[in-house]
């Protein structure tokens, strides 16, 4: 995907807020996304809420209502409803992908990490919502996670349904030979470095010998697709391939 998955704001202040705010604030507990905001999951009525939905792992911004609001801005009322439930996933961590998004952020990826467990979200998507989500995940392959150990906070037991996910086409960003964990995503047993979004942007700028200050570096990638694609190519020298043994491409 060369362009952003939604219309970006034109002013640099808001562009920087989106780029540097990744993966964005999310409620501490499972919730119902509806009409652009988070509501208590208890507001959903009946078991029909879960029927016919795809359980899709949100390991980065897809767990955040602000990002869902951007992606599903044209979905209204019950069509906009997405239950978001938290789970603990054993043997994996959420780290930074070795690519720059069209909106300027260094996005997430999942990686195999024995001894680690990470708290991620399941977004429960209808068929129509899944089509829209695919449109916004142009740098990722879609597939199923088979045989993983998942503990559920709320909603249907993950063991009773197929769990799906998006896996980065660009692999995992490395620093000193190890992946870099996303600070905003809770995990236990991490053995590698953890950074927030401004920190990983500085890391990328250093690796690519970027000139100017950080904000200028980020804004240039948003404004110029050729610059962004060049940086993605350069980052492959500082990346390892995605490694998710339980992933089955679909």
C-alpha positions in Angstrom: 0.0 0.0 0.0 1.5 3.3 -1.1 -1.2 5.6 0.3 -2.7 5.9 3.7 -5.7 3.7 4.6 -7.8 6.8 5.4 -7.6 10.5 4.7 -4.7 12.1 6.6 -5.1 15.5 8.2 -3.3 18.2 6.2 -1.7 20.1 9.1 1.7 18.9 10.4 0.7 19.0 14.1 -2.1 16.4 13.7 0.1 14.4 11.3 2.8 14.2 13.9 0.3 13.3 16.7 -0.9 10.3 14.7 2.6 9.2 13.8 4.1 9.6 17.2 1.0 8.4 19.1 1.1 4.9 17.8 -0.2 2.4 19.0 -2.6 4.9 20.7 -4.5 4.7 24.0 -6.7 1.8 24.6 -9.1 0.9 27.5 -7.5 -1.3 30.2 -10.3 -3.8 29.9 -12.3 -5.4 27.1 -14.8 -3.1 25.4 -17.4 -2.6 22.7 -16.4 -0.2 19.8 -19.4 1.6 18.4 -19.8 4.8 16.4 -16.2 5.9 16.9 -15.8 5.3 20.6 -15.4 2.7 23.3 -18.4 1.6 25.3 -18.7 -1.0 28.1 -18.9 -4.5 26.7 -21.9 -5.0 28.9 -23.8 -2.6 26.6 -23.9 -5.3 24.0 -27.1 -7.3 24.2 -27.3 -11.0 23.8 -25.1 -13.8 22.5 -25.9 -12.8 18.9 -23.2 -10.2 19.1 -20.5 -12.9 18.6 -22.3 -14.9 15.9 -20.6 -15.1 12.5 -17.6 -12.9 13.5 -14.0 -13.4 12.8 -11.6 -13.3 15.8 -8.7 -11.2 14.5 -5.7 -10.5 16.8 -4.9 -6.8 17.2 -1.3 -6.7 18.2 -0.8 -2.9 17.6 -3.1 -0.1 16.9 -6.1 -2.2 16.0 -6.7 -2.6 19.8 -7.3 1.2 20.1 -10.7 2.8 19.6 -9.0 5.9 18.0 -7.5 3.8 15.2 -10.7 1.8 14.8 -12.6 5.1 14.5 -10.3 6.2 11.6 -10.6 2.8 9.8 -14.3 2.4 10.3 -15.4 6.0 10.0 -18.2 5.2 7.5 -19.7 2.4 9.6 -22.6 3.6 11.7 -24.9 2.1 14.4 -24.9 -1.7 14.8 -22.8 -1.9 11.6 -20.0 -0.2 13.5 -20.0 -2.5 16.5 -16.8 -4.4 17.1 -16.3 -6.3 20.4 -12.6 -5.9 21.5 -11.5 -8.5 24.0 -8.1 -8.9 25.6 -6.2 -12.2 25.8 -2.8 -13.3 27.0 -0.8 -15.1 24.3 2.0 -17.3 25.4 5.4 -17.7 23.6 5.1 -14.5 21.7 5.8 -10.7 21.9 4.6 -7.6 20.1 7.6 -5.8 18.5 8.2 -3.2 15.9 7.9 -4.1 12.2 10.7 -3.0 9.9 8.6 -0.6 7.9 7.2 2.9 8.0 3.4 3.3 7.5 1.8 5.8 5.1 0.8 7.8 8.2 4.4 7.9 9.5 4.4 5.4 12.3 6.7 2.4 12.9 4.0 -0.2 13.2 3.8 -3.5 15.1 4.5 -7.1 14.3 4.2 -10.4 16.3 7.3 -12.5 16.9 8.0 -15.9 18.5 9.5 -15.3 21.9 9.8 -18.4 24.1 9.4 -17.5 27.8 7.4 -14.4 27.0 3.7 -13.8 27.2 1.9 -10.8 25.8 -1.5 -9.1 26.3 -3.1 -8.5 22.9 -6.6 -7.9 21.7 -9.1 -9.8 19.6 -11.2 -7.7 17.3 -14.4 -9.6 16.5 -15.2 -8.5 12.9 -18.2 -9.2 10.7 -17.5 -10.2 7.1 -18.0 -6.6 5.9 -15.7 -5.2 8.6 -13.0 -7.8 7.7 -13.1 -6.6 4.1 -12.5 -3.1 5.4 -9.7 -4.2 7.7 -8.0 -5.9 4.8 -8.0 -2.6 2.9 -6.1 -1.0 5.8 -3.5 -3.7 6.2 -1.6 -3.5 2.9 1.8 -4.3 4.4 0.6 -7.5 6.1 -0.4 -11.1 5.2 -3.6 -12.4 6.7 -3.7 -15.9 8.2 -4.7 -18.2 11.1 -2.9 -18.9 14.3 -3.1 -22.7 14.9 -2.4 -24.3 18.3 -1.4 -21.3 20.3 -1.9 -21.0 24.1 -4.4 -18.2 24.7 -6.1 -17.1 28.0 -9.2 -15.1 27.5 -10.3 -12.1 29.6 -13.9 -11.8 28.2 -16.1 -13.0 25.4 -16.0 -16.5 23.8 -13.1 -18.7 24.7 -10.4 -18.3 22.1 -9.9 -22.1 22.2 -13.4 -22.5 20.8 -12.9 -20.4 17.7 -10.2 -19.8 15.0 -7.9 -16.9 15.8 -6.6 -14.9 12.8 -3.9 -12.2 12.5 -2.0 -10.0 10.2 1.8 -10.7 9.9 4.1 -8.0 8.6 5.6 -8.5 5.1 8.7 -6.6 6.2 9.8 -8.6 9.2 10.9 -7.3 12.6 13.1 -4.3 13.2 16.4 -5.2 15.0 18.5 -3.3 17.4 21.8 -5.0 18.5 20.5 -8.2 16.8 17.3 -8.4 18.8 13.7 -7.3 18.1 12.4 -4.2 19.9 9.3 -4.5 22.0 6.5 -2.0 22.0 6.3 -0.3 25.3 2.6 0.4 25.2 1.8 -3.4 24.9 1.9 -5.3 28.2 4.2 -8.3 28.3 5.9 -10.6 30.8 9.3 -12.2 30.4 10.7 -9.9 27.7 14.4 -10.3 27.1 14.9 -7.6 24.6 14.8 -3.8 24.5 11.5 -1.9 24.8 10.8 1.5 23.2 7.9 3.9 22.8 7.1 5.4 19.4 9.3 8.5 19.6 12.1 6.3 20.8 11.8 3.8 17.9 11.5 6.8 15.5 14.8 8.1 16.8 16.3 4.6 16.5 15.2 4.4 12.8 16.5 7.9 12.1 19.9 7.0 13.6 20.1 3.8 11.6 19.2 5.6 8.4 21.4 8.6 9.1 18.5 10.9 8.8 19.2 14.6 8.6 17.3 17.3 10.5 15.2 16.9 13.6 12.9 14.0 14.4 9.6 15.8 13.4 11.0 16.8 10.1 12.2 13.3 9.5 8.7 11.9 10.2 6.8 14.5 8.2 9.1 13.9 5.1 8.1 10.2 5.0 4.4 11.1 5.2 4.6 13.7 2.5 6.8 11.8 0.1 5.9 8.2 -0.7 9.2 7.7 -2.5 11.1 8.6 0.6 9.0 6.3 2.7 9.5 3.3 0.3 13.3 4.0 0.2 13.4 3.9 4.0 11.5 0.6 4.0 14.1 -0.8 1.7 16.9 0.5 3.8 15.4 -1.0 6.9 15.7 -4.5 5.5 19.4 -4.3 6.5 18.3 -3.9 10.1 15.5 -6.6 10.1 14.9 -10.2 10.5 12.1 -12.1 8.7 8.8 -12.5 10.6 8.8 -15.7 12.7 5.5 -17.0 13.8 5.6 -20.8 13.7 1.8 -21.1 14.4 0.9 -18.9 11.5 -1.0 -20.4 8.5 -1.4 -18.0 5.6 -4.9 -17.8 4.1 
